[in-house]
């Protein structure tokens, strides 16, 4: 009973943290380019994790480092840049809703690549979720915002990366402590992030007040929304199922939507309908669990 309560507590806390991440990205883009934002997110997170988790790296066995590197790529590195680029054209609320496809993609990848079994209702849920996604993207394309159609696809690709990540962790890293996985992930990503940052004009604009203000939002995003949240998420994966863990995306859009309202964002009635359909699909896909 205690384990069950802890699972739901972690799910709720993660929804609050990650639901707030989209607005932090939006604020960070006021002063930083998407590539600077993604790189700084990794660098700030890595600095924090090395302080609290450097000793935990010794618990990762040599043969497990390849899975640490792969999960770093799919679980954080690629999505960090995809979301930053997407939010230059797509609202934070819409990004959070499209991120709800993660459980559907987790199920699909689990079935196709990891031998996960499924029920007919779950397959129906996947189809319904895809219909809701099509409605959201189509409405974004016709609502007058430039290139929303293409930028929304970046969020979908990021959700596929997340889905790959949770399946890999469940299968190959279930015996590794969450702090070790998270610290190992970001240590692997540190050098690539520094290279990307050095290829931008960051060091020319770092002294500007606008840039420093944006960096503050990304520091919060890195430490809380990425570092601490990843530790909690990996713990949730290990004590539940991949699909249950990824169902945190049920609640993320609700949190993100209220942040969006406070920042003068809004959804059209058709977008509300598309969001509702996606969440119905996610529910059906997760029903087995």
Buried (B, 14 or more C-beta within 10 A) or exposed (E): EEEEEBBEEBBEBBBBBBBBBBBBBBBBBEBBBBBBBBBBBBBBBBBBBBEBBEEBBEBBEEEBBEBBBBBBBBBBBBBBBBBBBBBBBBBBBBBBBBBBBBBBBBBBBBBEEBEBEBEEEBBBBBEBBBBBBEBBBBBBBEEEBEEBBBBBBBBBBBBBBBBBBBBBBBBBBEEBBBBBBBBBBBBBBBEBBBEBBEEBEBEEBEEEEEBEBBBEBBBBBBBBBBBBBBBBBBBBBBBBBBBBBBBBBBBBBBBBBBBBEEEEBEBEEBBBBBBEBBBBBBBBBBEBB
